[in-house]
């Protein structure tokens, strides 16, 4: 099931106070980047982020879910309404994420 563009726009609005947020559509879903790093995405109208150490610490009860068949589990963001929390989460996670791979 593909994600609704309206949900993507809602999440992007919630993240609008952060600089350097971008996204890319991929097979009906949306990958979200922060400062050029993949931080999570919208999958089946669920907002999921990578399970970094800081994300786990900030969301200790968050469910691990598969974004799609064959993928690694990601953490479900249960409260995308909380802009302050999202900013804290993204700023805590970004330094733990690998730099993007150079294209050949």
QUIVENRA-V181180 format. One record per backbone hydrogen bond with DSSP energy under -0.5 kcal/mol. NH is the residue of the N-H (numbers start at 1). CO is the residue of the C=O. E is the energy in kcal/mol with one decimal. If there is no record, write none. Layout:
nh=NH co=CO e=E
nh=NH co=CO e=E
//
This chain:
nh=3 co=28 e=-2.5
nh=8 co=4 e=-1.6
nh=9 co=5 e=-2.7
nh=10 co=6 e=-2.0
nh=11 co=7 e=-2.5
nh=12 co=8 e=-2.8
nh=13 co=9 e=-2.1
nh=14 co=10 e=-2.0
nh=15 co=11 e=-1.5
nh=16 co=13 e=-1.2
nh=18 co=15 e=-2.2
nh=22 co=33 e=-2.0
nh=24 co=31 e=-1.9
nh=26 co=29 e=-2.9
nh=29 co=26 e=-1.7
nh=30 co=42 e=-2.1
nh=31 co=24 e=-2.7
nh=32 co=40 e=-2.7
nh=33 co=22 e=-3.1
nh=34 co=37 e=-2.6
nh=35 co=20 e=-2.2
nh=36 co=20 e=-0.5
nh=37 co=34 e=-1.7
nh=39 co=32 e=-2.5
nh=39 co=37 e=-0.5
nh=40 co=32 e=-1.4
nh=41 co=48 e=-2.7
nh=42 co=30 e=-2.8
nh=43 co=41 e=-0.6
nh=43 co=46 e=-2.5
nh=46 co=43 e=-1.1
nh=48 co=41 e=-2.7
nh=48 co=46 e=-0.8
nh=49 co=75 e=-2.4
nh=50 co=39 e=-2.2
nh=52 co=50 e=-2.0
nh=56 co=52 e=-2.4
nh=57 co=53 e=-1.9
nh=58 co=54 e=-2.4
nh=59 co=55 e=-1.8
nh=60 co=57 e=-0.5
nh=62 co=59 e=-1.8
nh=65 co=63 e=-0.5
nh=65 co=74 e=-3.2
nh=67 co=72 e=-0.6
nh=71 co=68 e=-2.1
nh=74 co=65 e=-2.9
nh=75 co=49 e=-2.9
nh=76 co=63 e=-2.4
nh=77 co=47 e=-3.1
nh=78 co=76 e=-0.9
nh=82 co=79 e=-1.5
nh=83 co=81 e=-1.3
nh=86 co=82 e=-2.2
nh=87 co=83 e=-2.5
nh=88 co=84 e=-2.2
nh=89 co=85 e=-3.1
nh=90 co=86 e=-2.7
nh=91 co=87 e=-2.4
nh=92 co=88 e=-2.0
nh=93 co=89 e=-2.2
nh=94 co=90 e=-2.2
nh=96 co=93 e=-1.8
nh=97 co=93 e=-0.8
nh=97 co=94 e=-0.8
//
